[in-house]
Amino acid sequence: MELLILFVWSFAAATILPLSSEIPLALAVNRSGAWITPVMVATAGNFLGACTTYWLARYAMDRAAPAHSRRVEQASRLVNRYGPPALLLSWVPLVGDALVALAGAAHMRFWPFSSWTLIGKAARYIAVAWLMK
């Protein structure tokens, strides 16, 4: 049950909800004495939450703005300026949510988006778990 709560909390924290998933992860690591399973669960939840934000932003941009609108071009320029590696920072509160949404709005290909986002989120959770040990 604790891992399910960690998953749901981590998922929600990757959306625009003002939640932090580090404390639930730290508690799970502290209670279990192990770090691999809690890190994997938190990473999966947070990554899937980011994917949801990405797809919602992509869908909203498709519906709200024509393909060649100024908004789409601005989002594309911003994402293209820094490229997919900027998504290593997708875990940073507030900034990360905006990066994920911009990637979706700019129609960044899903493979680079998911690769860089997953690496960034996993690295953050590994660091939190390591600090708890």
C-alpha positions in Angstrom: 0.0 0.0 0.0 2.9 2.4 0.8 4.4 1.9 -2.7 1.0 2.6 -4.3 0.7 5.9 -2.3 4.3 6.7 -3.4 3.5 6.1 -7.0 0.3 8.2 -6.9 2.0 11.0 -5.0 4.9 11.0 -7.4 2.6 11.0 -10.4 0.6 14.0 -9.0 3.9 15.8 -8.2 4.8 15.7 -11.9 1.7 17.7 -12.8 0.9 21.3 -12.1 -0.1 20.3 -8.5 2.2 21.9 -5.9 3.4 18.7 -4.4 6.9 17.4 -3.5 7.6 13.7 -4.0 11.0 13.7 -2.2 9.6 13.4 1.3 7.3 10.4 0.5 10.3 8.7 -1.2 12.6 9.4 1.8 10.0 7.9 4.1 9.6 4.8 2.0 13.4 4.3 1.8 13.7 4.9 5.6 10.9 2.5 6.4 11.9 -0.3 4.1 15.7 0.0 4.5 16.0 -0.6 0.8 16.2 2.0 -1.9 15.9 0.3 -5.3 12.1 -0.5 -5.3 11.0 2.9 -3.9 13.2 4.7 -6.4 11.8 2.7 -9.3 8.2 3.3 -8.1 8.7 7.0 -7.6 10.5 7.3 -10.9 7.7 5.5 -12.7 5.0 7.6 -11.2 6.8 10.9 -11.8 7.7 10.0 -15.3 4.2 8.9 -16.2 2.9 12.2 -14.6 5.3 14.1 -16.8 4.2 12.1 -19.9 0.6 13.1 -19.0 1.6 16.8 -18.9 3.5 16.4 -22.2 0.5 14.9 -24.0 -2.0 17.3 -22.5 0.1 20.3 -23.6 0.5 18.8 -27.1 -3.2 18.1 -27.4 -4.1 21.6 -26.1 -1.7 23.3 -28.5 -3.2 21.3 -31.4 -6.7 22.3 -30.4 -6.1 25.8 -29.2 -3.7 27.1 -31.8 -3.3 26.5 -35.5 -0.2 24.6 -36.6 1.7 27.7 -37.7 0.6 30.1 -34.9 2.9 32.4 -33.0 2.5 30.4 -29.8 3.6 27.2 -31.4 6.6 28.9 -33.0 7.6 30.5 -29.7 7.4 27.2 -27.8 9.3 25.4 -30.6 12.1 28.0 -30.6 12.5 27.8 -26.8 12.7 24.0 -26.8 14.9 23.9 -29.9 17.3 26.4 -28.4 18.2 24.1 -25.5 17.1 20.8 -27.0 15.9 17.6 -25.3 18.8 17.6 -22.8 17.1 20.5 -21.0 14.6 17.9 -19.8 17.2 16.6 -17.4 15.9 19.5 -15.3 12.3 18.3 -15.5 12.5 17.4 -11.8 13.0 21.0 -10.7 9.9 22.3 -9.0 7.8 24.6 -11.3 10.5 24.9 -13.9 10.4 21.2 -14.7 6.6 21.3 -15.2 7.0 24.2 -17.6 9.8 22.4 -19.6 7.6 19.3 -19.9 4.6 21.3 -21.1 6.8 23.3 -23.6 8.2 20.1 -25.0 4.6 18.9 -25.6 3.4 22.2 -27.0 6.5 22.3 -29.3 5.8 18.8 -30.5 9.2 17.5 -29.4 9.5 13.9 -30.5 8.4 11.5 -27.7 11.5 9.4 -27.7 14.0 12.2 -26.9 11.5 13.7 -24.5 11.0 10.5 -22.6 14.7 9.5 -22.6 15.9 12.8 -21.1 13.0 13.2 -18.7 13.4 9.6 -17.4 17.1 10.1 -16.8 16.6 13.4 -15.0 13.9 12.1 -12.8 15.7 8.8 -11.9 18.9 10.7 -11.1 17.1 12.9 -8.7 15.4 10.0 -6.9 18.6 8.1 -6.7 20.3 11.1 -5.1 17.5 11.5 -2.6 17.6 7.8 -1.7 21.4 7.9 -1.4 21.2 10.8 1.0 18.8 8.7 3.1 21.2 5.8 3.4 
